[in-house]
Amino acid sequence: MPRKRSTHIVSAFVLSLVVAVSLLVVWVVYVVRSVTRVREIAGRVGVVDPRAHWVILAIGCILFFVLIVGITYQLGQALAAGRYSRRQEEFVANVTHELKSPLAAIKLHAQTLHEVDLSPEETRRSLESILAQAERMGRLIDDVLESGRVTLGRHRPRLEPLQLRPVVERYLEGHRSRIESQGVTLEERIDTSAVVLGTSEAVERILNNLLENAARFSSRGGEIRLLVTDMGEEVQIEVADDGIGIPKKELGKIFDRFYQIGKELGGRRGGTGLGLSIVSGLVRDLGGTVRAFSQESRPGARFVVSLPVAERR
């Protein structure tokens, strides 16, 4: 249905453009062929300049040109709105799917605990699974809320001096096993003494979304590399993987809200399309930049976050 609606929009605007251009041509032909008639009409209103027909021709051409530009602009706006609407519809479908999966797992384990006499070890594993799935749902809900905050520019975090190394180490200590449970190996090199202006929550969310994204698009047995390095007046957080990479045509769009990497690549279209847009917004809040790199000649993708250094220790 959305594709048909887009086709109807394009057809309507193309028809409008054809009509506008046709009227412009008719106007030019009429004025050029009716010079004497135009001069007579101009003379009746008190204009005796022999160049009056050229002035009238130019005014008409300008008006039709403005009309054509306006139609073209409206076409672009309508198509952009259509694409955004489709992404929103896909987002709702993806969020529903992402929520149903852990919810089904929680329900299954809860029913098992209720109906089956399990050993203490089996009971512990079921409870751990329920907690893990609940945390997964919580992260998804947090992403939705954070995406709305970033998009609307509300409640910007209060920035304070933050020593980066302990934040990264604390995040890895708490989340390494979860990342590696997706079948990848996480290697890190933390070589920084920088203090940045930020919050630990923002830095941890940036790390989490970049590493989750890398794990999602890596094959089982792949490697993810996290490098944190001082670079003069900046500190760089780099996340690289050896997965499927990013098509060149998608590099400029991957930080857009609802946009998903690799829609056409082997069914690897998981997630909600919010993670990288949240990264972009949080990095912007911290006064930094984020860039994505991928080369078609080699596997994998690389994301580089650059944050300004407040001081060093």
VOGU-3710 file (C-alpha; in Angstrom, 3 decimals, decimal comma):
1> mprkrsthiv> 0,000/0,000/0,000  2,720/2,601/0,830  4,444/1,911/-2,507  1,191/2,428/-4,399  0,605/5,659/-2,494  4,100/6,877/-3,446  3,451/5,967/-7,081  0,210/7,979/-7,077  2,016/10,966/-5,512  4,777/10,870/-8,121
11> safvlslvva> 2,254/10,533/-10,943  0,240/13,516/-9,707  3,309/15,739/-9,373  4,725/14,651/-12,729  1,405/15,505/-14,354  1,495/18,910/-12,647  5,024/19,511/-13,906  4,070/18,556/-17,460  1,100/20,942/-17,339  3,252/23,785/-15,933
21> vsllvvwvvy> 5,994/23,291/-18,526  3,407/23,072/-21,317  1,817/26,335/-20,179  5,252/27,956/-20,102  5,927/26,881/-23,684  2,504/28,079/-24,793  3,115/31,436/-23,080  6,498/31,928/-24,768  5,153/30,973/-28,210  2,103/33,218/-27,812
31> vvrsvtrvre> 4,082/36,302/-26,746  6,759/35,838/-29,435  4,190/35,363/-32,194  1,884/38,138/-30,986  4,335/41,016/-30,558  2,042/43,512/-32,285  -0,995/42,412/-30,278  0,966/42,619/-26,980  2,216/46,121/-27,859  -1,342/47,241/-28,605
41> iagrvgvvdp> -2,524/45,955/-25,230  0,432/47,637/-23,514  -0,337/50,906/-25,322  -3,915/50,863/-24,064  -2,657/50,884/-20,496  -0,197/53,690/-21,197  2,989/51,653/-21,838  4,622/52,740/-25,112  8,046/51,144/-24,625  8,829/48,962/-27,700
51> rahwvilaig> 10,403/46,393/-25,343  7,188/45,946/-23,370  6,491/42,517/-24,854  9,902/41,295/-23,660  9,130/42,536/-20,152  5,772/40,762/-20,207  7,422/37,617/-21,567  10,074/37,696/-18,810  7,482/38,210/-16,054  5,434/35,283/-17,310
61> cilffvlivg> 8,526/33,056/-17,571  9,566/33,953/-14,015  6,106/33,129/-12,668  6,004/29,778/-14,458  9,566/29,030/-13,328  8,596/29,711/-9,711  5,594/27,439/-10,173  7,762/24,628/-11,563  10,304/24,991/-8,740  7,482/24,954/-6,192
71> ityqlgqala> 5,985/21,788/-7,664  9,400/20,099/-7,714  10,049/21,089/-4,099  6,663/19,776/-2,997  7,363/16,515/-4,820  10,629/16,129/-2,928  8,928/16,899/0,383  6,117/14,442/-0,309  8,542/11,656/-1,229  10,690/12,353/1,851
81> agrysrrqee> 7,584/12,276/4,052  6,550/9,015/2,417  9,950/7,440/3,060  9,908/8,615/6,679  6,402/7,261/7,122  7,483/3,867/5,752  10,439/3,833/8,129  8,111/4,584/11,036  5,827/1,732/10,011  8,820/-0,587/9,738
91> fvanvthelk> 10,041/0,647/13,119  6,734/-0,198/14,793  6,804/-3,665/13,210  10,426/-4,196/14,263  9,844/-3,012/17,840  6,838/-5,316/18,086  8,939/-8,221/16,868  11,852/-7,349/19,174  9,499/-7,187/22,165  7,561/-10,361/21,338
101> splaaiklha> 10,686/-12,514/21,261  11,880/-11,892/24,855  8,277/-11,765/26,069  7,653/-15,236/24,646  10,823/-16,524/26,313  9,815/-15,024/29,669  6,349/-16,557/29,375  7,785/-19,979/28,487  10,201/-20,051/31,428  7,550/-18,726/33,820
111> qtlhevdlsp> 5,113/-21,465/32,735  7,832/-24,041/33,145  8,589/-22,841/36,676  4,882/-22,888/37,494  3,980/-26,281/36,034  7,132/-28,404/36,214  9,041/-29,645/39,261  12,562/-28,504/38,368  15,840/-29,142/40,094  17,484/-26,178/41,840
121> eetrrslesi> 19,974/-25,829/38,975  17,241/-25,845/36,320  15,257/-23,339/38,346  18,300/-21,057/38,564  18,860/-21,234/34,786  15,223/-20,414/34,085  15,310/-17,433/36,438  18,554/-16,204/34,865  16,960/-16,471/31,431  13,905/-14,515/32,597
131> laqaermgrl> 16,136/-11,781/34,017  18,232/-11,650/30,829  15,154/-11,308/28,625  13,696/-8,642/30,931  16,965/-6,694/30,662  16,776/-7,033/26,868  13,276/-5,561/26,879  14,442/-2,800/29,192  17,288/-1,864/26,837  14,877/-1,715/23,917
141> iddvlesgrv> 12,479/0,551/25,808  15,401/2,734/26,904  16,462/3,050/23,251  12,979/4,171/22,205  12,851/6,773/24,992  16,409/7,977/24,336  15,731/8,270/20,611  12,766/10,521/21,312  14,822/12,669/23,669  17,677/13,013/21,185
151> tlgrhrprle> 15,365/13,782/18,265  13,383/16,433/20,150  16,483/17,880/21,851  14,897/17,644/25,287  16,621/17,162/28,635  20,173/17,433/27,403  22,501/15,770/29,903  24,382/17,926/32,353  28,033/17,510/31,401  30,660/17,027/34,072
161> plqlrpvver> 34,385/16,187/33,947  34,594/12,440/33,394  37,678/10,242/33,376  37,106/8,040/30,352  39,229/4,974/31,082  37,359/3,803/34,229  34,002/4,222/32,462  35,070/2,049/29,528  36,603/-0,592/31,816  33,480/-0,692/33,978
171> yleghrsrie> 31,279/-1,119/30,922  33,407/-3,994/29,598  33,401/-5,717/32,967  29,621/-5,706/33,078  28,784/-6,352/29,413  31,621/-8,323/27,778  29,950/-11,701/28,369  26,676/-10,473/26,843  28,415/-9,156/23,723  30,501/-12,314/23,306
181> sqgvtleeri> 27,430/-14,521/23,845  26,411/-13,481/20,320  29,264/-15,584/18,927  31,995/-12,972/18,580  35,267/-12,207/20,348  35,768/-8,756/21,832  39,324/-7,398/21,884  40,127/-4,045/23,450  43,009/-1,633/23,861  42,389/1,273/26,200
191> dtsavvlgts> 45,203/3,776/25,979  43,891/7,032/27,376  44,302/9,318/30,349  41,776/11,829/29,037  39,036/13,568/30,953  36,040/14,560/28,827  32,911/16,555/29,524  30,061/14,070/29,615  28,160/11,519/31,670  28,991/7,879/32,281
201> eaverilnnl> 25,486/6,908/31,098  26,002/8,614/27,725  29,452/7,047/27,186  28,189/3,588/28,158  25,199/3,888/25,820  27,478/4,955/22,957  29,719/1,952/23,602  26,785/-0,422/23,942  25,048/0,637/20,742  28,251/0,524/18,674
211> lenaarfssr> 29,285/-2,882/20,032  25,761/-4,331/19,682  25,668/-3,075/16,105  29,068/-4,647/15,359  27,999/-7,968/16,887  24,729/-8,005/14,940  26,490/-7,678/11,594  29,392/-10,015/12,348  29,470/-13,721/11,575  29,806/-16,236/14,390
221> ggeirllvtd> 33,456/-16,561/15,257  34,158/-12,984/14,178  36,154/-10,410/16,082  35,214/-6,949/17,325  37,963/-4,482/18,232  37,485/-1,612/20,660  40,271/0,984/20,705  40,319/4,057/22,934  43,230/6,329/22,080  44,408/9,827/22,935
231> mgeevqieva> 44,807/11,938/19,780  46,113/15,364/20,808  43,144/17,561/21,703  40,731/14,676/21,146  40,207/11,158/22,371  38,986/8,561/19,874  36,713/5,626/20,574  36,928/3,213/17,658  34,789/0,104/17,156  35,746/-2,120/14,218
241> ddgigipkke> 34,499/-5,508/13,063  35,153/-7,960/10,252  31,512/-8,491/9,367  29,538/-7,762/6,217  30,452/-4,063/6,075  28,342/-1,136/4,928  27,419/-0,560/1,275  28,876/2,703/0,024  25,441/4,068/-0,872  24,288/3,625/2,751
251> lgkifdrfyq> 27,212/5,340/4,500  25,548/8,756/4,401  22,260/7,468/5,830  23,173/5,092/8,636  22,862/7,717/11,400  19,314/8,629/10,327  16,521/7,679/12,708  14,805/4,379/11,773  17,428/3,640/9,108  18,732/0,088/9,132
261> igkelggrrg> 22,047/-1,064/7,727  22,094/-3,853/5,215  18,406/-4,145/4,381  19,335/-6,179/1,331  22,220/-8,157/2,781  21,366/-11,703/3,590  18,496/-11,180/5,994  20,632/-9,450/8,637  18,026/-6,830/9,256  17,688/-7,065/13,015
271> gtglglsivs> 17,114/-4,246/15,436  14,931/-1,173/15,328  17,002/1,333/13,362  17,514/3,528/16,443  20,946/2,539/17,736  23,200/4,588/15,477  20,907/7,618/15,491  21,123/7,559/19,307  24,917/7,346/19,074  24,970/10,354/16,752
281> glvrdlggtv> 22,728/12,388/19,052  24,656/11,533/22,223  28,015/12,285/20,611  26,621/15,622/19,467  25,476/16,319/23,051  29,052/15,686/24,220  30,454/18,100/21,625  32,053/15,394/19,489  31,692/13,765/16,085  31,076/10,230/14,869
291> rafsqesrpg> 32,041/8,831/11,474  31,577/5,491/9,732  34,040/3,818/7,375  33,742/0,738/5,210  35,705/-0,448/2,190  34,180/-2,765/-0,357  37,582/-4,344/-0,967  37,779/-5,679/2,611  35,215/-7,007/5,119  33,900/-5,119/8,093
301> arfvvslpva> 33,024/-1,622/9,186  34,661/0,909/11,480  33,044/3,605/13,609  35,150/6,401/15,071  33,848/8,679/17,821  35,968/11,781/18,536  35,404/13,646/21,808  37,132/16,863/22,862  39,551/16,477/25,788  38,857/18,613/28,841
311> err> 42,090/17,644/30,643  44,529/14,775/31,079  45,553/12,855/34,175
//
